Amino acid sequence: MLVYAKGPLTDPSALVDLGPPEGLGGKVLEGTPKISARVDYQADGMMAGIFESTTGKVEVTFPFTEHATILEGEVKITDSSGVSHTYAPGDSYLIRQGDVVLWEVRGPRVRKSFFNITR
């Protein structure tokens, strides 16, 4: 069993650079966000682990359905109808595959645990 606790990772070097946000369906609108992740489970179109993004604003067309919980930092997510919410440690969300959202990290970083399904 893995436990994803709120707060800083004990070993941030375990995260792997994912390259530019465009590789995950993103379009950078502000800043130069860097994204990284650690995959703890992957099988049959499912993936789970830790994801991190640094400061910036990105429009993302989600390539998978994702349930995530914020562990560190804050992110403001705005959906295509203009509804927005700022998520902080302990908050969770669900975004469906194909949904377009604005993902805005204002602080130095946001870190989340995630579970994705691609079908």
N, C-alpha and C positions, 0 to 999 in steps of 0.2 A: 504494500500500500504506500502511496505517495501522499504527503500532506502539503497542500499549498497554503502557507500561512500569510496573513497580511504582513506587509513590511518588506524590507530589503531581502534579496536573496543572499543566502550564506555563501554561495559560489557563483557570482555573476559571470565568471569566465566560461561557464557551461553553456551560455547562449551563443548561437552561431549567427553571423551576419547573413541576412536574407537578401541583401542587395537593395536596389531602389524599390520604393512602394509600387511602381508600375508593374513589377513582377507578380504582385498579388492583386491586381485589378485596380490599383490606385492611380490618381493623378494629383501631383503635388500642387497646391494652390498658394501656400505660404511656407517659408522656412526651408530647411534642408533636413527633414526627418530621416533618422536612421532606424531601421527595423531589424530585430533579431529575435531568435526563438530557441527553445529547447523542446524537442519532441520526445515525449515519454511513452507514447503509445501510437501505433499506426497499423491498421489492418482493415481490409474490406471497405475502403472509402471513408474510414473514420480516423481521426487524428486528435491527440490531446497533448497538452504540455503547457509551457510558459511562453508568452509573447511580450516583447517590449518595443515601445516606440519613443523616440525623443521628440522634442518640440517641433510643432508644425501643424499645418492644416492640409488634409488630404481628402479628396473625393474618392470614395471607394465603391465599386460595384462588387459586392461580395461573391466570391467564386465558390462559396460553400455556405451551408447553414451553420451558424455558430452560437453556442451558449458560452458565455464568459463571465468571470468574476474578477473585479479589479482588486489587485493585491497592494499596489503602491501607486501614488500619484493620482491624477485626475484626467479624465477625458470628457469632452463635450461631444455628444453624438446628435446630429440633426438628420431626421429622415427626409424623404423626398416631398412630404407634405409640409415641411417646415417645423415640425414638432421637434424640440430639442430637450435634452436632459444632460446634466453633468453627473458623471459617475465617479465615485470615490471608493476607497478601500472598503470591501464588504458588499458593494453593490454588484448586481448581476444584470445581464441583458441577453436577449435572443434576437439575432438578425437572420433573416431567411436568405437563402441562396438567390442571387439576382437583385436583391435590394440595393439601392444606391443611397449612401449616407455620407455626410460630412463628418470626418473624424478629426477633432481638434485637441491637440495636447498643448496646454499653455505653460506648464511647469517643465522642469528638466526632463522628465520621463513619465510614462505610464507603463505599468507592468500588470499583466492579467494572466489568469489561468484560462485555458480554452478547451472546448470540445467541439470539433468540426465534423460535419458529415457532408460528403459530396456524393450526389446520386444523380 
